[in-house]
Amino acid sequence: MADESTRARADELRREIERHNALYYIEDSPEITDGEYDVLFRELRALEEAHPDLVTADSPTRRVGSPGKGAGAAAGEHLGPVRHAFPMLSLENAMDRSEIEAWFARTLAALGAVEPPAWTVEPKVDGLGVEVVYRGGALEVASTRGDGEVGQDITRTLVTIPSVPARLGGRHVPSVVDLRGEVFMRREDLARLNEALEEAGEPTFKNPRNAAVGSLRQKDPRVSAGRPLAVAFYALGRCEGWRPRGQAGLLAWMADSGLPTHPADLWRSCGAPEEVLDFHDQVLARRDGLPFEVDGLVVKLDLFRHQEELGERSRSPRWAVAWKFPPLEAATRVLAIDAQVGRTGTITPRAVLEPVAIGGVTVRHATLHNFDQVRRLDVRVGDRVVVTRAGDVIPQVVRVLQEERRGEPAPLAPPARCPACDSPARREEGEVYLRCPSAACPAQFRRRLRHFAQKSAMDIEGLGEKLVDQLVERGLVRDLADLYALDARSVAELERMGERSAANLLAAVDASRGRPLARCLHALGVRHVGEHVAEVLAGRFGGIDGIMDASREELEAVHEVGPAVAASVRAFFEAQENRALVGRLRGRGVRFVPVERRTGGALEGLTLVFTGTLPHLSRGRARALATAAGARVAGSVSRETDYVVAGEEAGAKRERALALGVSVIDEAEFLRMTGASL
């Protein structure tokens, strides 16, 4: 019988684990690392094993995932429930070599096989667990893991991932099959997405799993389609009509059926535990260089008959284990906490650290995300903190070593004024970020100028970060229109320029005067207006004056423009300084080339979707031709789509169109219909 202090500790652990489960599975905002969670979970499990009277029916050690809110919870309230035919269980963890060796011994003893069994070893990808059901070879429904019994319906968003086939191929097609996998984001893609979100003044994602969750739980699948998501399938649930003999055969069948699975060099079939140990060391040595986040390996008995013989516990199978890698984290000291200002005025705190090596990389700065996070962590200058790179593109502070705090350093208060221009900082209702409201803020302007010049906007080749800094510091460019008044002598005198480089830059600036309306609108940096929304607005209103003068109601009436976008566009053009900027740009020759429409054209009133790489047309040119011919260009395929224009490497959108009976045409047919020429 447990004493009162042990019972109190078990209760405390259960409450803390439930809180972190809710943060992780429901709110998508974990406060601690996987390693820290494992320490809490293992302590509770040890207490319950030593004192069975402590075990409760609703203990987190007896359940999978979120605390009983698998469907329709929190961030996913708009998503319907999907009950899994077979539960999606969690995995037992092994934290080091001694624990994996003990697991091998238990498994072999329980199996009692005369012949040594085979093992399959796969990467444990850091993402969101999903299940996809194929019936008769056609994709029927997709869902999240949820609480293991019931997940959330994400069919409309998961099918936007190009690698997910609408129909299974290959030699064997089960009549019904439930496939389990992990949706994730590659490191490079997450870095680019976070940079774009930060530029737009939107919250960034802390790690690949959060990025996957946030992207798949969107109400609008067009947002999901714009996110660089990937998926790796690796397990079966229900399988009727045909199934492989074991896990290695399953992975081979998935590849043959057109399903994305683990890269061939990251999984292995092993004949003995010693081979598993060797493969673990090989993958661990490659960990930092892998294109996506891997936090361990999953070891499974290969043959399904062996798996069925061992069976499952209440929350995990006996035939598989997750052998976790050591966390990529280290302790160091906070030397200072500064603040950075983004293009839209977002003020973000950042810890300046004593340099520390984490996974072979020297870390000198770590994000603190926002000032609410600074308060939650209670991080102060001089504190010793734990910094992690696990699952993050940018290092982050995960906790303060309070016991090592020296004296009583003052807590950090959010700045009352912008650190770059001293304007009063403010926080809009419902937002977590502080912002600088000044359009004249030099830190914002540098970011705005770089955004203005990028390839997807005005495409001014040669106008990079260092040159932008020089132009602003020397007072040659004080607003965006000043770019078009630069002279060759002033530019040539800049560091590392010269006459030839200056001439090339001015030629690129001159060429940008003729960019189409959508590119110019995107370049202005209106919050929430990326490339696609800019094209939608350009197609609807035709000219910059129509967009500037559109009411909020008129903007909201545009397909694919919601209330937040409409409010942002209206607020931007209600500001006199922004309208004046458009006037100055026009005065310097920027034409905001309007969309030319042909009424009564072959595409009048039709909805088109483009997918894959077209042989001759860029995506922007193709969309412009479609819009000019009267068509609406959408980002995803639905029953309302009239044509899908498919190029090379067309993926899920083409398959989705075929499944729905939507006409699929090539570039040549599209050009014939529009009457355009190359």
C-alpha positions as CSV (number, residue, x, y, z in Angstrom):
1,M,0.0,0.0,0.0
2,A,1.4,3.4,-1.0
3,D,1.9,6.0,1.7
4,E,0.4,9.5,1.4
5,S,3.4,11.2,0.0
6,T,3.7,8.6,-2.8
7,R,0.0,8.8,-3.5
8,A,0.3,12.6,-3.6
9,R,3.2,12.4,-6.1
10,A,1.3,10.0,-8.3
11,D,-1.7,12.4,-8.4
12,E,0.6,15.3,-9.2
13,L,2.2,13.4,-12.0
14,R,-1.1,12.4,-13.5
15,R,-2.3,16.0,-13.5
16,E,0.9,17.3,-15.0
17,I,1.0,14.6,-17.7
18,E,-2.7,15.3,-18.6
19,R,-1.9,19.0,-18.9
20,H,1.0,18.3,-21.2
21,N,-1.1,15.8,-23.2
22,A,-3.7,18.5,-23.7
23,L,-1.0,21.0,-24.8
24,Y,0.5,18.5,-27.2
25,Y,-2.5,16.7,-28.7
26,I,-5.2,19.4,-28.5
27,E,-3.7,22.9,-28.4
28,D,-0.7,22.0,-30.5
29,S,1.5,24.1,-28.2
30,P,3.8,21.8,-26.1
31,E,5.7,23.5,-23.3
32,I,8.3,20.7,-22.7
33,T,10.4,18.4,-24.9
34,D,9.6,14.8,-25.6
35,G,12.5,13.8,-23.3
36,E,11.1,15.8,-20.4
37,Y,7.7,14.3,-21.0
38,D,9.2,10.8,-21.0
39,V,10.8,11.4,-17.6
40,L,7.4,12.3,-16.1
41,F,5.6,9.4,-17.7
42,R,8.2,6.8,-16.7
43,E,8.2,8.1,-13.1
44,L,4.4,7.6,-12.9
45,R,4.5,4.2,-14.5
46,A,7.3,3.1,-12.0
47,L,5.1,4.3,-9.1
48,E,2.1,2.4,-10.4
49,E,4.1,-0.8,-11.0
50,A,5.5,-0.6,-7.5
51,H,2.1,0.3,-5.9
52,P,-0.8,-1.3,-7.9
53,D,-3.3,0.4,-5.6
54,L,-2.3,3.7,-7.2
55,V,-3.5,2.7,-10.6
56,T,-6.7,4.4,-11.8
57,A,-8.8,3.5,-14.8
58,D,-8.2,6.9,-16.4
59,S,-4.5,7.0,-15.7
60,P,-2.5,8.4,-18.7
61,T,-0.4,5.2,-18.5
62,R,-3.5,3.2,-19.6
63,R,-4.5,5.4,-22.5
64,V,-3.2,6.7,-25.8
65,G,-2.8,10.4,-26.7
66,S,-5.1,13.2,-25.7
67,P,-7.2,13.0,-22.6
68,G,-10.5,11.7,-24.1
69,K,-10.9,14.4,-26.7
70,G,-9.9,12.7,-29.9
71,A,-12.5,14.4,-32.1
72,G,-13.6,17.9,-32.4
73,A,-11.4,19.3,-29.7
74,A,-9.9,22.8,-29.5
75,A,-8.1,23.7,-32.7
76,G,-10.0,21.2,-34.7
77,E,-13.6,22.0,-33.7
78,H,-14.6,22.2,-37.4
79,L,-13.3,18.6,-38.0
80,G,-15.8,15.7,-37.7
81,P,-15.0,12.5,-35.7
82,V,-13.7,9.3,-37.4
83,R,-13.6,6.1,-35.4
84,H,-10.6,3.8,-36.2
85,A,-11.5,0.2,-37.0
86,F,-8.5,-0.9,-34.9
87,P,-7.0,1.4,-32.2
88,M,-4.0,3.5,-33.1
89,L,-1.7,2.7,-30.1
90,S,1.3,4.4,-28.7
91,L,4.7,2.8,-28.4
92,E,6.7,1.8,-25.4
93,N,10.0,3.8,-25.2
94,A,13.6,2.5,-24.7
95,M,15.9,5.3,-23.8
96,D,19.3,3.6,-24.0
97,R,21.1,0.4,-25.0
98,S,20.5,-1.4,-21.7
99,E,16.7,-0.7,-22.1
100,I,16.6,-1.9,-25.7
101,E,18.5,-5.1,-24.8
102,A,16.1,-5.7,-21.9
103,W,13.2,-5.3,-24.4
104,F,14.8,-7.8,-26.8
105,A,15.2,-10.3,-23.9
106,R,11.5,-9.9,-22.9
107,T,10.2,-10.2,-26.4
108,L,12.2,-13.3,-27.3
109,A,11.2,-15.0,-24.0
110,A,7.5,-14.2,-24.7
111,L,7.8,-15.4,-28.3
112,G,9.6,-18.6,-27.4
113,A,10.4,-19.2,-31.1
114,V,12.6,-22.1,-32.1
115,E,14.0,-20.1,-35.0
116,P,15.4,-16.6,-34.3
117,P,12.8,-14.1,-35.5
118,A,13.5,-11.2,-38.0
119,W,13.2,-7.6,-37.0
120,T,12.4,-4.4,-39.0
121,V,13.9,-1.1,-38.0
122,E,12.5,2.2,-39.2
123,P,13.0,5.9,-38.5
124,K,10.7,7.5,-35.9
125,V,9.7,10.7,-37.8
126,D,8.7,13.7,-35.7
127,G,5.2,14.6,-37.2
128,L,1.5,14.0,-36.9
129,G,0.1,10.4,-36.8
130,V,-2.6,9.9,-39.4
131,E,-4.7,7.0,-40.8
132,V,-5.9,6.8,-44.4
133,V,-8.6,4.3,-45.5
134,Y,-8.7,2.9,-49.0
135,R,-11.8,1.0,-50.1
136,G,-11.6,-0.8,-53.5
137,G,-8.3,1.0,-54.0
138,A,-9.8,4.5,-53.8
139,L,-9.1,6.9,-50.9
140,E,-12.2,7.1,-48.8
141,V,-11.3,9.0,-45.6
142,A,-8.2,10.3,-43.7
143,S,-8.0,11.1,-40.0
144,T,-5.7,12.0,-37.2
145,R,-4.8,9.5,-34.4
146,G,-6.7,11.6,-31.8
147,D,-7.1,9.6,-28.6
148,G,-6.3,6.3,-30.4
149,E,-10.0,5.3,-30.7
150,V,-11.4,8.4,-32.5
151,G,-9.6,10.9,-34.6
152,Q,-10.5,14.0,-36.6
153,D,-11.5,13.9,-40.3
154,I,-8.7,15.6,-42.3
155,T,-9.6,14.1,-45.7
156,R,-10.0,17.5,-47.4
157,T,-6.6,18.7,-46.3
158,L,-4.6,15.5,-46.4
159,V,-5.4,15.0,-50.1
160,T,-3.6,18.3,-50.9
161,I,-0.3,16.5,-50.2
162,P,0.9,15.7,-53.7
163,S,2.4,12.3,-52.8
164,V,-0.8,10.9,-51.4
165,P,-2.4,8.9,-54.2
166,A,-6.2,9.1,-54.8
167,R,-6.1,5.4,-55.9
168,L,-3.7,2.6,-55.1
169,G,-1.7,1.0,-57.9
170,G,0.5,-2.1,-58.0
171,R,-0.2,-5.8,-58.2
172,H,-2.2,-6.3,-55.0
173,V,-5.1,-4.1,-53.9
174,P,-6.9,-5.0,-50.7
175,S,-10.6,-4.6,-50.7
176,V,-10.3,-2.4,-47.6
177,V,-7.1,-1.2,-46.0
178,D,-6.3,1.2,-43.2
179,L,-2.8,2.7,-43.6
180,R,-1.1,4.5,-40.8
181,G,1.7,7.1,-41.3
182,E,3.3,10.3,-40.2
183,V,2.7,13.7,-41.8
184,F,5.8,15.9,-41.4
185,M,7.7,18.8,-42.8
186,R,11.3,18.7,-44.0
187,R,13.7,21.0,-42.2
188,E,14.4,23.3,-45.2
189,D,10.6,23.6,-45.9
190,L,9.8,24.4,-42.3
191,A,12.5,27.1,-42.3
192,R,11.1,28.7,-45.5
193,L,7.5,28.5,-44.2
194,N,8.5,30.1,-40.9
195,E,10.3,32.9,-42.7
196,A,7.3,33.6,-44.8
197,L,5.0,33.5,-41.8
198,E,7.2,35.8,-39.9
199,E,7.4,38.2,-42.9
200,A,3.6,38.2,-42.9
201,G,3.4,38.9,-39.2
202,E,1.9,35.5,-38.4
203,P,2.9,33.1,-35.6
204,T,5.6,30.7,-36.6
205,F,5.7,27.0,-35.9
206,K,8.0,25.7,-33.1
207,N,8.7,22.3,-34.7
208,P,7.7,20.0,-37.6
209,R,4.9,18.4,-35.7
210,N,3.2,21.7,-34.9
211,A,3.6,22.6,-38.6
212,A,1.9,19.4,-39.7
213,V,-0.9,19.8,-37.2
214,G,-1.5,23.4,-38.0
215,S,-1.5,22.8,-41.7
216,L,-3.8,19.8,-41.7
217,R,-6.4,21.3,-39.3
218,Q,-7.1,24.3,-41.6
219,K,-10.7,24.9,-42.4
220,D,-9.7,25.9,-45.9
221,P,-7.8,23.1,-47.8
222,R,-6.2,25.8,-50.0
223,V,-4.1,26.9,-47.1
224,S,-3.0,23.3,-46.6
225,A,-2.2,23.0,-50.3
226,G,0.2,25.9,-49.9
227,R,2.2,24.2,-47.1
228,P,5.1,21.9,-48.0
229,L,3.9,18.8,-46.3
230,A,5.2,15.2,-46.8
231,V,4.0,11.9,-45.5
232,A,5.5,8.5,-44.8
233,F,3.3,5.4,-44.4
234,Y,4.6,2.5,-42.3
235,A,1.8,0.5,-40.7
236,L,-1.5,-1.4,-41.2
237,G,-4.7,-1.3,-39.3
238,R,-7.6,-3.2,-40.8
239,C,-6.7,-5.1,-44.0
240,E,-9.2,-7.2,-46.0
241,G,-8.7,-9.2,-49.1
242,W,-4.9,-9.4,-49.2
243,R,-2.0,-8.5,-47.0
244,P,1.8,-9.1,-46.9
245,R,3.4,-11.6,-44.5
246,G,5.3,-9.0,-42.4
247,Q,6.5,-5.5,-42.0
248,A,9.3,-5.6,-44.6
249,G,6.8,-6.9,-47.1
250,L,4.4,-4.1,-46.1
251,L,6.9,-1.4,-46.8
252,A,7.8,-3.0,-50.2
253,W,4.1,-3.3,-51.1
254,M,3.5,0.4,-50.2
255,A,6.2,1.5,-52.5
256,D,4.8,-0.7,-55.3
257,S,1.3,0.8,-54.7
258,G,2.5,4.4,-55.1
259,L,2.4,5.2,-51.4
260,P,5.2,7.3,-49.9
261,T,7.1,5.5,-47.2
262,H,10.5,5.6,-45.5
263,P,13.6,6.3,-47.7
264,A,15.3,2.9,-48.5
265,D,18.5,3.8,-46.7
266,L,16.7,4.6,-43.4
267,W,15.0,1.3,-42.8
268,R,16.4,-2.2,-42.6
269,S,15.4,-5.8,-42.1
270,C,17.6,-7.4,-39.5
271,G,18.2,-11.1,-38.6
272,A,19.5,-10.5,-35.1
273,P,19.4,-7.9,-32.3
274,E,23.1,-7.1,-32.9
275,E,22.2,-5.9,-36.4
276,V,19.6,-3.6,-35.0
277,L,22.2,-2.1,-32.6
278,D,24.6,-1.5,-35.4
279,F,22.0,0.1,-37.6
280,H,20.9,2.4,-34.7
281,D,24.5,3.7,-34.4
282,Q,24.7,4.3,-38.1
283,V,21.5,6.4,-38.3
284,L,22.3,8.3,-35.1
285,A,25.6,9.3,-36.6
286,R,23.7,10.7,-39.6
287,R,21.0,12.4,-37.6
288,D,22.1,16.0,-38.0
289,G,22.4,15.6,-41.8
290,L,18.9,14.1,-42.4
291,P,16.4,16.2,-44.4
292,F,13.7,15.7,-41.7
293,E,13.6,15.4,-38.0
294,V,14.1,11.9,-36.6
295,D,14.0,11.4,-32.9
296,G,14.7,7.7,-32.7
297,L,14.1,4.3,-34.4
298,V,11.1,2.0,-34.2
299,V,12.0,-1.7,-33.8
300,K,9.3,-4.3,-34.7
301,L,9.0,-8.0,-35.0
302,D,8.8,-8.4,-38.7
303,L,6.3,-11.3,-39.2
304,F,2.6,-10.3,-38.6
305,R,2.0,-13.8,-37.1
306,H,4.6,-13.1,-34.5
307,Q,3.1,-9.7,-33.8
308,E,-0.3,-11.3,-33.3
309,E,1.1,-13.9,-31.0
310,L,2.5,-11.3,-28.6
311,G,-0.5,-9.0,-28.8
312,E,-1.0,-5.6,-27.1
313,R,-1.2,-3.9,-23.7
314,S,-3.8,-1.3,-23.1
315,R,-1.9,1.5,-24.8
316,S,1.0,-0.1,-26.7
317,P,1.9,-3.3,-28.6
318,R,4.3,-5.8,-27.1
319,W,6.0,-6.5,-30.4
320,A,7.4,-2.9,-31.1
321,V,9.4,-0.3,-29.2
322,A,10.6,3.2,-29.9
323,W,14.3,3.4,-29.2
324,K,14.7,7.2,-28.7
325,F,17.8,9.2,-29.6
326,P,19.4,11.3,-26.9
327,P,17.9,14.8,-27.0
328,L,19.7,17.6,-28.9
329,E,19.9,20.0,-26.0
330,A,22.5,21.7,-23.8
331,A,22.6,24.1,-20.9
332,T,24.1,27.6,-21.3
333,R,23.8,31.1,-19.9
334,V,21.6,33.9,-21.2
335,L,23.8,37.0,-21.8
336,A,21.1,39.3,-22.9
337,I,17.5,39.3,-24.3
338,D,17.0,41.5,-27.3
339,A,14.1,42.1,-29.6
340,Q,13.9,41.9,-33.4
341,V,11.4,43.8,-35.6
342,G,9.8,42.0,-38.6
343,R,8.4,43.5,-41.9
344,T,4.9,44.0,-40.5
345,G,6.2,45.4,-37.2
346,T,6.1,42.1,-35.1
347,I,8.5,42.5,-32.1
348,T,10.0,39.1,-31.2
349,P,12.2,38.4,-28.2
350,R,15.5,36.5,-28.7
351,A,18.0,35.2,-26.1
352,V,21.7,36.0,-26.7
353,L,23.6,33.0,-25.3
354,E,27.0,32.0,-24.3
355,P,28.0,29.9,-27.3
356,V,27.2,26.3,-26.8
357,A,27.6,23.2,-29.1
358,I,24.4,21.3,-29.8
359,G,24.6,18.4,-32.2
360,G,27.7,19.7,-33.9
361,V,26.3,23.2,-34.3
362,T,27.5,26.2,-32.3
363,V,24.4,28.1,-31.0
364,R,24.6,31.7,-30.0
365,H,21.0,32.8,-30.2
366,A,17.7,31.1,-29.4
367,T,14.1,32.2,-30.0
368,L,11.7,33.0,-27.2
369,H,8.8,33.2,-29.6
370,N,6.8,36.0,-27.9
371,F,6.8,37.9,-24.6
372,D,4.0,35.6,-23.1
373,Q,6.5,32.8,-23.6
374,V,9.2,34.8,-21.7
375,R,6.8,35.2,-18.9
376,R,5.8,31.5,-18.8
377,L,9.4,30.4,-18.8
378,D,10.4,33.2,-16.3
379,V,13.7,33.6,-18.2
380,R,15.9,36.4,-17.1
381,V,19.3,37.7,-18.1
382,G,22.0,35.7,-16.4
383,D,19.9,32.6,-16.0
384,R,21.3,29.1,-16.9
385,V,18.8,27.7,-19.4
386,V,18.3,24.5,-21.4
387,V,18.3,25.1,-25.2
388,T,17.2,22.4,-27.7
389,R,17.4,21.9,-31.4
390,A,15.3,18.8,-31.4
391,G,12.5,19.3,-33.8
392,D,13.3,22.9,-34.4
393,V,14.9,24.8,-37.2
394,I,15.8,27.7,-34.9
395,P,17.1,26.8,-31.4
396,Q,14.7,27.5,-28.6
397,V,14.9,27.9,-24.8
398,V,12.8,25.2,-23.2
399,R,13.3,25.7,-19.5
400,V,15.2,27.8,-16.9
401,L,17.5,26.0,-14.4
402,Q,15.9,27.9,-11.5
403,E,18.1,26.2,-8.9
404,E,21.2,27.8,-10.6
405,R,19.8,31.4,-10.6
406,R,22.2,33.9,-9.2
407,G,20.6,36.5,-7.0
408,E,17.3,38.0,-8.1
409,P,17.7,39.3,-11.6
410,A,14.8,41.5,-12.7
411,P,12.1,39.8,-14.9
412,L,11.9,41.0,-18.4
413,A,9.0,43.4,-19.2
414,P,7.7,43.6,-22.7
415,P,9.1,46.8,-24.4
416,A,6.8,49.8,-24.3
417,R,8.5,51.2,-27.4
418,C,9.9,49.7,-30.6
419,P,13.6,48.9,-30.2
420,A,14.3,50.2,-33.7
421,C,12.4,53.5,-34.0
422,D,11.2,54.2,-30.4
423,S,7.5,54.3,-31.5
424,P,5.0,53.1,-28.9
425,A,4.6,49.3,-29.1
426,R,1.1,47.9,-29.0
427,R,-0.7,44.6,-29.0
428,E,-4.0,44.2,-30.9
429,E,-6.9,42.5,-29.2
430,G,-6.7,38.7,-29.6
431,E,-3.0,38.7,-30.8
432,V,0.0,37.3,-29.0
433,Y,2.6,39.6,-30.6
434,L,3.6,43.1,-29.9
435,R,3.9,45.3,-32.9
436,C,5.5,48.6,-33.9
437,P,2.8,50.7,-35.7
438,S,5.2,53.1,-37.5
439,A,5.5,52.8,-41.2
440,A,8.7,54.8,-40.9
441,C,10.4,52.2,-38.7
442,P,13.9,51.4,-40.3
443,A,13.9,47.8,-39.2
444,Q,10.5,47.2,-40.8
445,F,11.5,49.0,-43.9
446,R,14.6,46.9,-44.4
447,R,12.5,43.8,-44.3
448,R,9.8,45.4,-46.5
449,L,12.4,46.3,-49.1
450,R,13.9,42.8,-49.2
451,H,10.3,41.4,-49.6
452,F,9.6,44.0,-52.4
453,A,12.6,42.8,-54.4
454,Q,12.1,39.1,-54.0
455,K,11.5,36.8,-57.0
456,S,7.8,36.2,-56.3
457,A,7.2,40.0,-56.0
458,M,9.1,42.6,-58.2
459,D,12.0,40.2,-59.0
460,I,14.8,42.7,-58.7
461,E,17.9,40.6,-59.2
462,G,20.9,41.6,-57.2
463,L,19.1,43.5,-54.5
464,G,20.1,41.3,-51.6
465,E,20.3,41.8,-47.8
466,K,23.7,43.6,-47.6
467,L,22.9,45.9,-50.5
468,V,19.5,46.8,-48.9
469,D,21.3,47.6,-45.6
470,Q,23.7,50.0,-47.4
471,L,20.9,51.7,-49.4
472,V,18.9,52.3,-46.2
473,E,21.9,53.3,-44.0
474,R,23.2,55.9,-46.6
475,G,19.7,57.4,-47.0
476,L,19.6,56.5,-50.7
477,V,16.3,54.7,-50.3
478,R,13.8,56.0,-47.7
479,D,10.7,54.4,-49.1
480,L,10.0,51.8,-51.8
481,A,9.5,54.4,-54.6
482,D,13.1,55.7,-54.0
483,L,14.4,52.5,-55.7
484,Y,13.2,54.0,-59.0
485,A,15.1,57.2,-58.5
486,L,18.6,55.6,-57.9
487,D,21.4,56.9,-60.1
488,A,24.4,54.9,-61.3
489,R,27.0,57.0,-59.6
490,S,25.5,56.6,-56.1
491,V,25.0,52.9,-56.5
492,A,28.5,52.3,-57.9
493,E,30.1,54.0,-54.8
494,L,28.5,51.4,-52.5
495,E,30.7,48.7,-51.0
496,R,31.4,45.8,-53.4
497,M,29.5,47.3,-56.3
498,G,31.3,49.3,-59.1
499,E,29.9,50.5,-62.4
500,R,29.0,47.2,-64.0
501,S,27.2,45.9,-60.9
502,A,25.4,49.3,-60.6
503,A,24.3,49.1,-64.2
504,N,23.0,45.6,-63.8
505,L,21.0,46.6,-60.7
506,L,19.4,49.6,-62.3
507,A,18.5,47.5,-65.3
508,A,16.7,45.0,-63.0
509,V,15.0,47.9,-61.2
510,D,13.8,49.3,-64.6
511,A,12.5,45.9,-65.7
512,S,10.4,45.6,-62.6
513,R,8.3,48.7,-63.6
514,G,6.3,46.4,-65.9
515,R,5.4,43.7,-63.4
516,P,1.8,42.5,-63.5
517,L,-0.7,43.7,-60.9
518,A,-0.7,40.5,-58.7
519,R,3.1,40.7,-58.3
520,C,3.0,44.4,-57.4
521,L,0.2,43.8,-54.9
522,H,2.2,41.0,-53.3
523,A,5.3,43.2,-53.2
524,L,3.5,45.9,-51.2
525,G,3.5,43.6,-48.3
526,V,-0.1,43.7,-47.3
527,R,-0.6,41.4,-44.3
528,H,-2.2,38.1,-45.2
529,V,-1.8,38.7,-48.9
530,G,0.6,36.2,-50.4
531,E,1.1,35.2,-54.0
532,H,-2.1,33.3,-54.5
533,V,-4.4,35.8,-52.7
534,A,-2.8,38.6,-54.7
535,E,-3.7,36.8,-57.9
536,V,-7.2,36.2,-56.7
537,L,-7.7,39.9,-56.0
538,A,-6.1,41.0,-59.2
539,G,-8.3,38.7,-61.2
540,R,-11.4,40.0,-59.4
541,F,-10.8,43.7,-59.5
542,G,-8.5,44.0,-62.6
543,G,-6.6,47.1,-61.5
544,I,-4.9,48.6,-58.4
545,D,-7.6,51.3,-58.0
546,G,-10.3,48.8,-57.8
547,I,-8.5,47.0,-55.0
548,M,-7.7,50.2,-53.1
549,D,-11.3,51.4,-53.3
550,A,-13.0,48.1,-52.6
551,S,-15.1,48.0,-49.4
552,R,-14.7,45.3,-46.9
553,E,-17.9,43.7,-48.0
554,E,-16.8,43.6,-51.6
555,L,-13.5,42.0,-50.6
556,E,-15.2,39.4,-48.5
557,A,-17.5,38.5,-51.4
558,V,-14.5,37.4,-53.4
559,H,-14.0,33.6,-53.5
560,E,-11.0,32.6,-51.4
561,V,-10.9,35.9,-49.5
562,G,-12.1,35.6,-45.9
563,P,-12.8,38.2,-43.2
564,A,-9.2,38.4,-41.9
565,V,-7.8,39.0,-45.4
566,A,-10.5,41.5,-46.3
567,A,-10.0,43.5,-43.1
568,S,-6.2,43.6,-43.6
569,V,-6.5,44.8,-47.3
570,R,-9.1,47.4,-46.3
571,A,-6.9,48.7,-43.4
572,F,-3.8,48.8,-45.6
573,F,-5.4,51.0,-48.2
574,E,-7.3,53.2,-45.8
575,A,-3.9,54.3,-44.5
576,Q,-3.0,57.5,-46.4
577,E,0.7,56.8,-46.4
578,N,0.1,53.5,-48.3
579,R,-2.2,55.2,-50.9
580,A,0.5,57.9,-51.2
581,L,3.1,55.2,-51.7
582,V,1.2,53.7,-54.6
583,G,1.0,57.2,-56.1
584,R,4.7,57.7,-55.8
585,L,5.4,54.3,-57.4
586,R,3.2,55.2,-60.3
587,G,4.9,58.5,-60.6
588,R,8.2,56.7,-60.9
589,G,6.9,54.5,-63.7
590,V,5.6,51.4,-61.9
591,R,2.6,50.4,-64.0
592,F,0.7,47.9,-61.8
593,V,-0.1,46.2,-65.2
594,P,-3.8,45.5,-65.0
595,V,-5.4,42.2,-65.8
596,E,-6.8,42.2,-69.4
597,R,-10.0,40.3,-69.7
598,R,-11.8,38.9,-72.7
599,T,-15.5,38.6,-72.1
600,G,-17.2,35.7,-73.7
601,G,-13.9,33.8,-74.0
602,A,-13.7,30.0,-74.0
603,L,-13.0,29.9,-70.3
604,E,-15.6,32.4,-69.2
605,G,-17.1,31.2,-65.9
606,L,-15.0,28.1,-65.7
607,T,-12.8,27.0,-62.7
608,L,-9.3,25.7,-63.4
609,V,-6.7,24.1,-61.3
610,F,-3.0,23.8,-62.3
611,T,-0.8,21.0,-61.1
612,G,2.7,19.8,-62.0
613,T,5.3,21.5,-64.2
614,L,4.1,22.7,-67.6
615,P,6.5,22.4,-70.5
616,H,6.6,26.1,-71.5
617,L,4.4,28.2,-69.2
618,S,5.4,29.3,-65.7
619,R,2.6,28.9,-63.2
620,G,2.2,32.6,-62.9
621,R,1.9,33.0,-66.7
622,A,-0.6,30.2,-67.0
623,R,-2.8,31.7,-64.2
624,A,-2.6,35.1,-65.9
625,L,-3.8,33.6,-69.2
626,A,-6.6,31.7,-67.6
627,T,-7.8,34.8,-65.7
628,A,-7.6,36.9,-68.8
629,A,-9.8,34.4,-70.6
630,G,-12.4,34.8,-67.8
631,A,-11.6,31.7,-65.7
632,R,-11.3,31.4,-62.0
633,V,-8.1,29.7,-60.8
634,A,-8.5,27.6,-57.7
635,G,-5.8,26.0,-55.5
636,S,-7.5,22.6,-54.9
637,V,-9.7,20.2,-56.9
638,S,-13.3,19.8,-56.0
639,R,-16.6,18.8,-57.7
640,E,-16.9,22.5,-58.8
641,T,-13.6,22.3,-60.8
642,D,-14.1,22.2,-64.6
643,Y,-10.6,21.4,-65.8
644,V,-7.3,20.4,-64.2
645,V,-4.3,21.5,-66.3
646,A,-1.6,18.9,-65.6
647,G,2.1,19.0,-66.4
648,E,5.0,16.8,-65.5
649,E,5.0,15.3,-62.0
650,A,1.4,16.0,-61.5
651,G,0.4,14.2,-58.3
652,A,-2.6,14.1,-56.0
653,K,-4.5,16.9,-57.8
654,R,-4.5,14.9,-61.0
655,E,-5.5,11.7,-59.2
656,R,-8.2,13.6,-57.3
657,A,-9.6,15.0,-60.6
658,L,-9.7,11.5,-62.2
659,A,-11.5,10.1,-59.1
660,L,-14.1,12.9,-59.3
661,G,-14.5,12.7,-63.1
662,V,-13.0,16.2,-63.7
663,S,-11.5,16.7,-67.1
664,V,-7.7,16.7,-67.1
665,I,-6.0,18.5,-70.0
666,D,-2.4,19.3,-70.9
667,E,-0.7,22.6,-71.7
668,A,-1.3,22.4,-75.5
669,E,-5.1,21.9,-75.0
670,F,-5.1,24.8,-72.4
671,L,-3.4,27.1,-74.9
672,R,-5.9,26.0,-77.7
673,M,-8.8,26.8,-75.4
674,T,-7.5,30.3,-74.5
675,G,-6.4,31.1,-78.0
676,A,-3.0,32.2,-76.6
677,S,0.4,31.4,-78.0
678,L,3.8,30.8,-76.4
